[in-house]
Every structure is written in C-alpha cells, then in structure tokens.
Amino acid sequence: MLKRLMIGTVVLASLLPTQASAQQPDDQATMYDKGHFKGRNITLEGPTRLQTPFTAKSLKIPDGKSWEFCSGNTFTGCKEISQSDETTVISVRSARPVAPVITSAPTVGGPAASVGTVGGGPWPTLRGLSSEYFIAPDSGGNRILVATGKSEEASRLAEEFCRQRGWQTSAYERLQSIGGHTYLADVLCADGKR
C-alpha cells in the first residue's frame, strides 16, 4: 500500500509543472552548451566575467530584454542578443544585460542642478571622493553622439569621456534617444575597474 502511494505521488508530481522551470526570471539569461536549451548551463544575473570561455550553443533571454555576449573578458567583441536562440554558436568570456534606451530628456533644475555643471553645459553632475556622475555628458558643449546606437560603442565612448576628465574608468553608462539620434547618458566615472 505504501509503495503504491509513493509511486502515485511521484507520477502526480511529474505531471504538475513547476514554477521554477516554467519561466525565466526577468533579469537573468542562461547559456547552454548544447542546442535547444539542453546540456550544461550557466545562469547569468548581471554583468559577468567568466574565468574560462564558455561555448554557448543556445541562449535563453527574457522577453523584452537584451544581453551582450562578449568574446573578450572585459566586455569587448560583444554581440547583442534580444531574444532566445535555440541554435547558435558563440564563445563567451563576459556577458551583461543591456539597459533599455532612455527616450526622454532629463529635466533641468531641481536640487541636483546646483551641484555642478558639465563643461559649462546645463546638465548637473555629482562628484564624490572616488566617482563622478554625469547626467548628459558633453564634449565642447555638445552631447556625445553614439553613432551606431550600440551599447558596446557607448561603453567605449564613456571610457574615453571619463579618462579625459581624470577618472580611470566608466562604471556605468546608458544610451538616450532624442529626435532619432542616440547619445551617451547617465555616465558614472570612477577610480578602479568595474
């Protein structure tokens, strides 16, 4: 009797879908070493650098999200993926989620406006001991254009921007779309590596 009850419980449990396997969390991506989401896998929850390269043959990306999968271990040689792919081959040494493009301009004024300005421009900055935040970075009074509209170019331009201002790295940056053009926004310059 007990054996029959245990077998019935196992059969019933196998028929019920589990919550964990039903959906991919909104902020995670999963790489599989075999196609069709099979084999060994690595789940990524944010910017990640791998100690050894991983050859991904399928990728699960949450709906409406984008991730960069990079062949370099410092987020270089990246390919932006915006949907799950059952059959791919990509060597990954680093990966990170791509923040959505900001589609509205920051407002001028308010408490932060008195903190400082970027190169004489109207956008405030906030400077700390080991970092400085720029809402709308500019060069010579002009916003910094990201011609390709890709996050990899934004990262490169943000690094250059920060180094020109005496910082070692850009710890964070976003893209902003205004009138069909894409600009660098929300740059956090810092000491040290990200």
Secondary structure, 3 states (H helix, E strand, C coil): CHHHHHHHHHHHHHHCCCHHHHCCCCCCEEEEEECCCEEEEEEECCCEEEEEEEEECEEECCCCCEEEEECCCCCCCEEEECCCECCCCEEEEEEEEECCCECCCCCCCCHHHHCCCCCCCCCCEEECCCEEEECCCEECCEECECCCCCHHHHHHHHHHHHHHCCCCEEEEEEEEEECCEEEEEEEEEECCCC
